[in-house]
Amino acid sequence: MAKPADPQPESRRRGVGRGVLIQAAFVALLVLVVNYAGFNYYWRADWSRSQKFRLAPQTRQAVNQLKQPLQVVIYSSGSSLSPETVIFKDVGNLLKELQFAAKKNLRLETVSPIRDRNRARELVSEYRFDANANVLILTYDGRTKVVPILEMADFDFTPVASGNPPRLAAFRGEPVFTAALLGLLDPQARKVYFLQGHGEPAVAADSSISLLLDYLTRQNVTSAPLDLASRGSVPEDAAAVAVIAPQFDLPDAEAKALMDFWKGSGRLLLLLDPVAKTPNLDALGAAAGIEPQEDRVLRTTLMPGGSTIGVVPDVAGEFVRDSEITKRLEGVFAYLPRYSQSLRLNPETASKEALQLRPLIEAQEEYWGERDYTYTPAQGVRYDDGRDTGFPVILAASSERGGIKDDRVEIQAAKMIVVGNSSFALDDSLSGQNAPRAANLDFLVSGVNWLMDRSRLTGIVPKAASQFRLSLTDAQIRRIALFTMLIIPGTAGLLGLLIWLRRR
């Protein structure tokens, strides 16, 4: 019997066709939505070992302050003999990251004197630099800085003696670029005076605080020595005064000059040496509600063998997030070597003088402030509840008078930072690639920026990216060759042979 014909074949086919069109339209719409979302809303991460593609928080904060486009001209002479040619790719990657962070507020232009001679001659004539050089020209709000690309790297020229090209030691592109950008954003250089005459480190290139001075220079800060014994008062152009590790106390007249500076809305950075006896300097901190204690911060540990207990004076500290100085120092710890003394925040002084006191660094929980620090090995050391300083042990604190509690608003106010340790500011405690030492530098630079009312620039500062170099002995090279050329291929071949025999 024949199957009856469908009474509405055309309408069914049209319905199927409409369904297919609707599905295709929904698929196309879904593709458009996914592409739009992926293009405008995404998350980027740098998983490289050196983090060379991640901008420092301070660089991002500086870029976010751009109110109008920053014009960056890359002038490349094209000479292959210049050592900086090896970092052209790194410079290009850095500028791409900066352009991404600045969005529409950074415009790039590449000029080659070979391809665009008229534009090259125009730039050389306007900014007066060597036509054979490789430079970056930054222009913002009518101000210009010319940055030689050669300054964006450290080179080891030792191989040149044997006829080889120089070796790249470290890429300094981000610190150099950020320093130039800060100079454009805030063209008025600030001056920080460092007190001298009491055994403090000198303000010089070969000083024990040369690294700190170098990084302050990158913050558009000028460092200068201050001899209060001859001057008598703090200069009027002082944005802040730093007192670092005096070995003997300040005379009464100099202490009064600093006190007058503080009372007149001055800014002070006091890094104390617990070994030195400085009652006048301690009184200056106490007047700001931060009282240095007569103790030593330490912890005990079992020595090798487990029979004796040793004392560890080097302190691992944690940054307190409640301050504008330290809230951006995430995931890092302070390292305070040698000797540290604890600080007490006096609430009575704070209430009487209308001060805002905030802890900045606290020692980790296993540390305490030992009052009887002149112990002997036979006597030993232990925590004495009620006498020693227990948790939390404050190592650094800030005091502010005349300000307001909202960190988003900054007005003219007296500010002071006191740290019960000064060794952490020396070069041997700031250099190195490990996080605690780098955090010391970040804290110091952030503290100075906070003192100068530049809280938006607090946080982790950009640093040079050192080149990683793997050194292997001949025995290690032979072992690697054995594994890669014999053991690994032989194991794979043996497994293949066993599988073939089993299947057979």
C-alpha positions in Angstrom: 0.0 0.0 0.0 1.4 3.4 -1.0 2.3 5.9 1.8 0.0 8.9 1.8 1.6 12.1 0.7 2.3 14.9 3.2 -0.5 17.4 2.9 1.9 20.3 3.7 5.4 19.5 2.4 6.2 23.1 1.4 5.3 24.6 4.8 7.4 22.0 6.7 10.5 22.7 4.5 10.0 26.4 5.1 9.8 25.8 8.9 13.0 23.8 8.8 14.7 26.6 6.8 13.6 29.3 9.2 14.9 27.2 12.1 18.3 26.8 10.5 18.5 30.5 9.8 17.6 31.4 13.4 20.2 29.0 14.7 22.8 30.4 12.4 21.9 33.9 13.5 22.3 32.9 17.2 25.6 31.3 16.5 26.8 34.4 14.7 25.6 36.6 17.5 27.3 34.4 20.1 30.6 34.6 18.1 30.3 38.4 18.0 29.6 38.6 21.7 32.5 36.3 22.6 34.9 38.2 20.4 33.8 41.6 21.8 34.1 40.4 25.4 37.5 38.9 24.7 38.8 42.0 23.0 37.6 44.4 25.7 37.6 42.4 28.9 40.5 40.1 29.5 43.2 39.3 32.0 46.9 39.4 31.2 49.7 37.6 33.3 53.4 37.4 33.1 54.7 33.9 33.9 58.3 34.5 32.9 61.0 33.8 35.5 62.3 37.4 35.4 58.9 39.1 35.2 60.3 41.3 32.5 56.9 41.9 31.0 55.3 43.1 34.3 55.3 46.8 35.1 56.1 47.8 38.6 53.1 49.3 40.6 54.9 52.7 40.7 55.2 52.8 36.9 51.5 52.0 36.6 50.6 54.7 39.1 52.8 57.2 37.2 51.1 56.3 33.9 47.7 56.6 35.4 48.5 60.2 36.3 48.7 61.2 32.6 46.0 63.7 31.9 46.8 64.1 28.2 48.7 61.9 25.7 52.4 61.3 26.2 54.2 61.4 22.9 57.2 58.9 22.7 59.4 59.0 19.7 61.8 56.1 19.1 64.8 57.5 17.2 66.9 54.6 15.9 70.0 55.4 13.9 70.1 51.9 12.5 73.8 51.4 13.4 74.6 47.8 14.2 77.8 48.8 15.9 76.2 50.3 18.9 75.9 48.0 21.9 72.4 49.1 22.7 71.1 47.4 19.6 70.8 44.2 21.6 68.1 45.7 23.8 65.9 47.2 21.0 63.5 44.3 21.3 63.3 44.7 25.1 62.7 48.4 24.7 59.9 47.7 22.2 58.3 45.2 24.6 58.5 47.7 27.4 56.8 50.4 25.3 54.1 48.0 24.3 53.4 47.3 28.0 53.4 51.0 28.8 51.0 51.7 25.9 48.7 49.0 27.1 48.7 50.4 30.6 48.2 54.0 29.4 45.5 53.0 26.9 45.0 56.2 24.8 47.4 58.4 26.7 50.6 57.1 25.1 51.4 57.6 21.5 54.4 55.9 19.8 56.3 57.1 16.7 59.3 55.3 15.3 61.7 57.4 13.2 64.7 56.1 11.2 67.1 58.6 9.7 67.5 56.2 6.8 63.8 55.9 5.9 62.6 59.3 7.0 65.5 61.8 6.6 63.3 64.9 6.8 61.7 63.9 10.1 65.0 62.8 11.5 66.7 66.1 10.7 63.8 67.9 12.2 64.1 66.0 15.5 67.9 66.4 15.7 67.6 70.2 15.1 64.8 70.7 17.6 66.2 68.5 20.5 69.9 68.8 19.7 71.2 65.3 20.1 73.7 63.3 18.1 72.2 62.1 14.8 74.0 58.8 15.1 72.6 58.1 18.6 69.6 55.9 19.6 67.2 57.8 21.9 63.7 58.1 23.2 62.1 61.5 23.0 59.3 62.0 25.6 57.0 65.0 25.3 54.3 65.8 27.7 52.4 69.1 28.4 55.1 71.2 26.6 58.0 69.5 28.4 60.5 67.2 26.8 63.1 64.7 27.9 65.6 62.9 25.7 66.6 59.5 27.0 69.6 57.7 25.4 68.7 54.1 24.9 72.3 53.2 26.0 71.3 54.3 29.6 68.6 51.7 29.6 71.0 48.8 30.1 74.2 47.8 32.0 76.9 46.2 29.8 79.9 44.1 30.6 82.6 45.2 28.2 85.1 42.5 29.3 84.5 40.3 26.2 85.5 43.3 24.0 89.2 42.7 24.8 89.0 39.3 23.1 87.2 40.6 20.1 83.7 39.6 21.2 80.7 42.0 21.6 79.8 43.3 25.1 77.5 41.2 27.2 74.2 42.5 28.5 74.4 42.5 32.3 71.0 44.1 33.2 68.1 45.8 31.4 67.2 49.1 33.2 64.6 50.2 30.7 61.7 50.6 33.1 63.5 52.4 35.9 65.0 54.9 33.4 61.7 55.4 31.6 59.8 55.9 34.9 62.3 58.4 36.2 61.9 60.4 33.0 58.1 60.2 33.2 58.2 61.4 36.8 60.3 64.3 35.8 57.7 65.3 33.2 54.8 64.9 35.5 56.4 66.8 38.4 59.1 69.1 36.8 59.9 70.8 40.2 62.7 68.7 41.7 62.3 68.1 45.4 65.3 68.3 47.7 65.9 66.0 50.6 68.7 66.9 53.1 70.7 64.3 54.9 72.0 65.3 58.3 75.8 65.1 58.6 78.4 65.6 61.4 77.4 62.8 63.8 78.9 59.8 62.1 76.1 59.5 59.5 76.8 58.0 56.0 78.1 60.7 53.6 76.0 61.9 50.6 78.4 60.7 47.9 78.6 58.1 45.1 80.8 55.9 47.2 78.7 56.2 50.4 77.2 53.2 52.1 73.8 54.6 51.2 74.6 55.2 47.5 71.9 52.8 46.3 69.2 54.8 48.2 70.6 58.0 46.9 70.5 56.6 43.3 66.9 55.5 43.6 65.9 58.9 45.1 67.4 60.6 42.1 65.2 58.4 39.9 62.2 59.8 41.8 63.2 63.3 40.7 64.6 64.0 44.2 67.9 65.9 44.8 69.9 64.7 47.8 72.1 67.2 49.7 74.1 67.2 52.9 73.0 69.2 55.9 75.4 70.5 58.5 73.2 72.1 61.2 76.3 73.0 63.3 77.3 75.7 60.8 73.9 76.5 59.2 71.9 76.6 62.4 68.5 75.8 60.8 66.9 73.7 58.1 67.0 75.3 54.7 63.6 76.6 53.4 63.8 74.5 50.2 63.9 71.2 52.2 61.1 68.9 51.2 62.3 66.5 54.0 65.3 65.9 56.3 66.7 62.4 56.7 68.7 61.4 59.8 70.3 58.0 59.2 72.4 56.1 61.7 74.0 58.9 63.8 76.8 57.4 65.9 76.6 60.0 68.7 73.8 62.4 69.9 72.8 65.7 68.4 73.8 68.8 70.4 70.9 70.7 72.0 70.9 73.4 69.4 70.7 71.0 66.4 68.0 69.0 68.1 66.0 72.2 68.7 66.5 73.2 65.0 65.0 69.8 63.9 62.2 70.2 66.5 61.4 73.7 65.1 61.4 72.2 61.6 58.9 69.5 62.7 56.6 72.0 64.5 56.6 74.1 61.3 55.0 71.3 59.3 58.4 69.8 58.4 59.0 66.3 57.3 61.5 64.0 59.0 62.9 60.5 58.4 64.7 59.1 61.5 66.6 55.8 61.1 68.0 55.0 64.5 71.1 52.9 65.4 70.2 51.1 68.6 73.8 50.7 69.6 74.4 54.5 69.6 73.1 56.5 72.6 71.1 59.4 71.2 68.7 60.8 73.9 68.1 64.1 72.1 67.2 62.3 68.9 65.0 59.8 70.8 63.2 62.8 72.4 62.4 64.1 68.9 60.7 60.9 68.0 58.9 60.9 71.4 57.6 64.4 70.7 55.9 63.0 67.7 54.3 60.2 69.8 56.9 57.5 68.7 59.0 56.4 71.7 62.2 54.3 71.0 62.4 51.5 73.6 65.6 50.4 75.4 65.6 46.8 74.1 66.7 44.6 71.3 64.3 42.7 69.0 65.4 39.1 68.7 64.3 35.5 68.6 65.9 32.2 69.7 66.6 29.1 67.7 68.1 25.7 68.2 71.7 25.5 67.1 72.9 22.5 65.0 72.9 19.4 67.1 69.9 20.6 69.1 71.7 21.0 72.4 72.2 24.7 72.6 70.0 27.7 71.9 71.2 30.6 69.8 70.0 34.2 69.4 69.0 35.6 66.1 69.2 39.5 66.0 68.2 39.8 62.3 64.5 40.6 62.2 62.0 39.5 59.6 59.2 42.1 59.6 55.8 42.4 58.1 54.4 45.5 56.5 51.2 46.8 58.1 48.6 47.5 55.4 46.8 50.3 57.2 49.2 53.0 56.0 49.5 54.7 52.6 53.2 54.0 52.7 52.9 50.2 53.0 49.5 49.2 51.7 50.9 48.5 48.2 53.8 46.3 49.5 51.9 43.1 49.1 53.5 39.7 49.3 56.9 40.9 50.5 58.6 41.2 53.9 61.0 43.6 55.5 64.5 42.5 56.4 66.2 44.4 59.3 69.7 43.0 59.9 72.0 43.4 62.9 70.3 45.2 65.8 66.8 46.7 66.1 64.9 48.3 68.9 61.2 48.4 69.3 59.0 51.5 69.2 56.0 52.4 71.4 53.2 54.5 70.1 52.1 56.9 72.9 48.3 57.4 72.8 48.5 60.2 75.3 50.9 62.3 73.2 48.8 61.5 70.1 45.6 62.8 71.8 47.3 65.9 73.3 49.1 66.9 70.1 46.4 65.8 67.7 48.7 63.3 66.1 47.8 60.3 63.8 50.1 57.4 64.7 50.4 54.3 62.5 52.6 51.3 62.7 54.4 50.5 59.5 56.5 47.4 60.2 55.9 44.8 62.8 58.2 41.9 63.7 56.9 38.4 63.0 55.3 36.7 66.0 58.3 34.7 67.2 60.3 37.9 67.9 60.2 40.0 71.1 61.9 43.1 72.5 64.5 41.9 75.1 65.2 44.4 77.9 68.1 42.4 79.3 70.0 42.3 76.0 73.4 42.4 77.6 73.2 38.7 78.4 75.9 36.1 78.6 75.9 32.6 77.1 75.7 31.1 80.6 72.8 33.3 81.5 70.8 32.6 78.4 67.9 34.7 77.1 64.1 34.2 77.4 61.0 36.2 77.1 59.9 37.9 80.4 56.2 38.6 80.3 55.5 42.1 81.8 59.0 43.3 81.3 60.0 42.6 77.7 58.1 43.9 74.7 55.7 41.3 73.4 53.7 40.9 70.2 53.1 43.1 68.3 56.6 44.4 68.2 56.6 47.7 66.2 59.8 48.3 64.3 58.7 51.4 62.2 55.9 53.9 62.6 54.7 57.2 61.2 53.3 60.3 62.8 51.3 63.0 61.2 50.1 66.3 62.7 47.6 68.6 61.0 46.5 66.1 58.4 43.2 64.2 58.0 42.5 60.5 58.3 41.5 60.0 54.6 44.7 59.0 52.8 43.1 60.0 49.5 43.4 63.7 50.4 46.8 65.3 51.2 47.2 68.7 52.9 50.1 70.5 54.4 51.0 68.6 57.6 54.0 67.8 59.8 55.1 64.2 59.0 57.7 61.9 60.6 58.8 58.3 60.0 60.8 56.6 62.7 62.5 53.2 62.3 64.3 51.4 65.1 67.0 50.1 62.8 69.3 51.8 60.3 71.3 48.9 58.9 68.5 48.0 56.6 69.0 51.2 54.6 72.7 50.5 53.8 73.7 49.2 50.4 74.5 45.7 51.6 71.0 45.3 52.8 69.3 46.8 49.7 71.2 45.0 47.0 70.4 41.6 45.7 67.5 40.0 43.9 65.8 38.4 47.0 62.4 39.8 47.9 63.1 41.0 51.5 66.0 43.2 50.4 64.1 44.6 47.5 61.2 45.4 49.9 63.6 47.5 52.1 64.2 49.7 49.1 60.5 49.9 48.2 59.7 50.9 51.8 62.3 53.7 51.9 61.4 55.2 48.6 57.7 55.0 49.5 58.3 56.6 52.8 60.2 59.6 51.2 57.4 60.0 48.6 54.8 60.0 51.4 56.8 62.6 53.3 56.7 64.8 50.2 53.0 64.4 49.7 53.4 62.0 46.8 51.4 59.1 48.2 50.3 58.0 44.7 53.9 57.0 44.0 54.2 54.7 47.0 54.6 51.0 46.4 57.1 48.7 44.6 59.5 50.8 42.5 60.8 49.6 39.1 64.2 47.9 39.2 66.8 46.6 36.7 66.2 43.2 35.3 69.4 41.3 35.7 70.3 38.7 33.1 70.3 35.1 34.4 73.4 33.2 33.7 73.7 29.5 34.3 77.2 28.3 35.2 77.8 24.6 34.9 80.9 22.5 35.7 82.3 20.0 33.3 80.9 17.1 35.3 77.4 18.7 35.2 77.7 19.2 31.5 78.7 15.5 31.0 75.8 14.4 33.2 73.3 16.4 31.2 74.7 15.0 27.9 74.5 11.5 29.3 70.8 11.9 30.1 69.8 13.8 27.0 71.8 11.7 24.5 71.7 8.2 26.0 69.5 7.5 29.0 66.3 9.3 27.9 66.4 8.1 24.2 67.5 4.6 25.3 64.6 4.4 27.8 62.1 5.4 25.2 63.5 2.9 22.7 63.5 0.1 25.3 59.8 0.8 26.1 59.0 0.7 22.5 60.7 -2.6 22.0 58.9 -4.1 25.0 55.5 -3.0 23.7 56.3 -4.4 20.2 57.3 -7.8 21.7 54.2 -7.9 23.9 51.9 -7.2 20.9 53.7 -9.8 18.8 
